[in-house]
Amino acid sequence: MAVSQVKDDDLHEVIGEDANSMAVIMNHISGNLRSRFTNFLTEDGEKSWRKRDEEFDEKLENRTILLERWNEVVENPV
C-alpha cells in the first residue's frame, strides 16, 4: 500500500494551496465508501449520518488510527 511508503510526518503534509493531505483524503474516501455501500441495495448512497464536510478537517490522527479506519472499510465492506 502506498501509505506504507510515506513517513508519519508526511501523512498530514499539504502540497499546494488547494490540496489536501494524504490523511484527509484517506478519511474522505473511507467516509464515502462507508456511506455509499451501507445498505446499497435498499437506500440512496449518501446517508444522513455522514458528516462529509468534517472529513476534510485536518485531525492530525496518527497512522494507526488512519489505517484502522481505512482497513475497516476496505477489508469489511458493508
C-alpha positions as CSV (number, residue, x, y, z in Angstrom):
1,M,0.0,0.0,0.0
2,A,1.3,3.4,-0.9
3,V,0.7,4.8,2.6
4,S,3.3,2.4,4.0
5,Q,5.9,4.3,1.9
6,V,5.1,7.7,3.5
7,K,6.7,8.9,6.7
8,D,4.4,9.6,9.6
9,D,5.1,13.3,9.4
10,D,4.2,13.4,5.7
11,L,0.7,11.9,6.1
12,H,-0.5,15.4,7.1
13,E,1.6,17.4,4.7
14,V,-0.4,19.6,2.3
15,I,1.4,20.2,-1.0
16,G,-0.2,23.2,-2.7
17,E,-2.7,25.8,-1.8
18,D,-5.8,23.9,-2.9
19,A,-4.7,20.4,-1.9
20,N,-5.5,18.0,0.9
21,S,-3.1,15.8,2.9
22,M,-3.0,12.1,2.4
23,A,-4.7,11.7,5.8
24,V,-7.6,13.9,4.8
25,I,-8.0,12.0,1.5
26,M,-8.0,8.7,3.4
27,N,-10.7,9.9,5.8
28,H,-12.8,11.3,2.9
29,I,-12.6,8.1,0.8
30,S,-13.3,5.9,3.9
31,G,-16.4,8.0,4.7
32,N,-17.6,7.9,1.1
33,L,-17.2,4.2,0.8
34,R,-18.9,3.5,4.1
35,S,-21.8,5.8,3.2
36,R,-22.2,4.5,-0.4
37,F,-22.1,0.8,0.4
38,T,-24.1,0.7,3.6
39,N,-27.4,-0.8,2.6
40,F,-26.6,-0.1,-1.0
41,L,-29.4,-2.3,-2.4
42,T,-32.1,-0.5,-0.5
43,E,-31.0,3.0,0.3
44,D,-29.6,6.1,-1.5
45,G,-25.8,6.3,-1.5
46,E,-25.5,9.4,0.7
47,K,-26.5,8.7,4.3
48,S,-27.9,11.2,6.7
49,W,-25.3,10.2,9.4
50,R,-22.4,11.0,7.2
51,K,-20.6,14.3,8.1
52,R,-18.9,14.9,4.8
53,D,-17.6,18.4,5.5
54,E,-15.8,17.1,8.7
55,E,-13.9,14.6,6.6
56,F,-11.9,17.5,5.2
57,D,-10.9,18.8,8.6
58,E,-7.2,18.0,9.4
59,K,-7.4,15.9,12.6
60,L,-3.7,15.1,12.9
61,E,-4.5,11.5,13.7
62,N,-1.7,9.0,13.8
63,R,-1.0,6.3,11.3
64,T,-2.6,3.6,13.4
65,I,-6.0,5.4,13.6
66,L,-5.9,6.3,9.9
67,L,-5.2,2.7,8.9
68,E,-7.8,1.2,11.2
69,R,-10.5,3.4,9.7
70,W,-9.2,2.7,6.1
71,N,-8.9,-1.1,6.7
72,E,-12.4,-1.3,8.3
73,V,-14.0,-0.1,5.1
74,V,-11.6,-1.8,2.6
75,E,-11.5,-5.2,4.4
76,N,-15.1,-5.3,5.6
77,P,-17.3,-3.6,3.0
78,V,-20.8,-3.3,4.5
